[in-house]
């Protein structure tokens, strides 16, 4: 009777042990194609990384520009707020002062008109011997009150004292200063004439003293 079938009886163990390893075998040596594929993969990864780096650089530049603009906006807003606030304060103060001066001027003008009417209504030609003393006293009182009103207004309003109007002397000095040329604009000859005009009295004194000295020596 034949024995049972054994599948290992017809297997060449030497061939099985030394057969070529498959591509998925992690222990096999890399081939030229494998190395070429890895080089290509590495180059592609480098290109992708470089592209990603460039994209990050552009994003960083954009963010830095955005940060600069935000800083400029915040700084500019703070500065303009301070300037406008200070300007409003100065304008309010100037407006209040101008309004106060205008009210004072209007009141003073009204007082002047009233005083002028009182002074102009004095009819001294109508005075008689009987009322002369009384009318004269009354007229002097009106004139004196008007003068006091005028002097008081001059202290309050500089425009009545003529402070805002330049004097004739200052205008002449300003005109002379404007028309007189500066030393930098003069020529060398003109500067020499000016120097001679300034020093010739001193030269005369020196020459006179020298002459006296020589005369004294000759007498000895």
Buried (B, 14 or more C-beta within 10 A) or exposed (E): EEEEEEEEEEEEEEEEEEEEEEEEEEEEEEEEEEEEEEEEEEEEEEEEEEEEEEEEEEEEEEEEEEEEEEEEEEEEEEEEEEEEEEEEEEEEEEEEEEEEBEEEBEEBEEBBEEBEEBBEEBEEEEBEEEEEEEBEEEBEEBBEEBEEBBEEBBEEBEEBEEEEEEEEEEEEEEEEEEEEEEEEEEEEEEEEEEEEEEEEEEEEEEEEEEEEEEEEEEEE
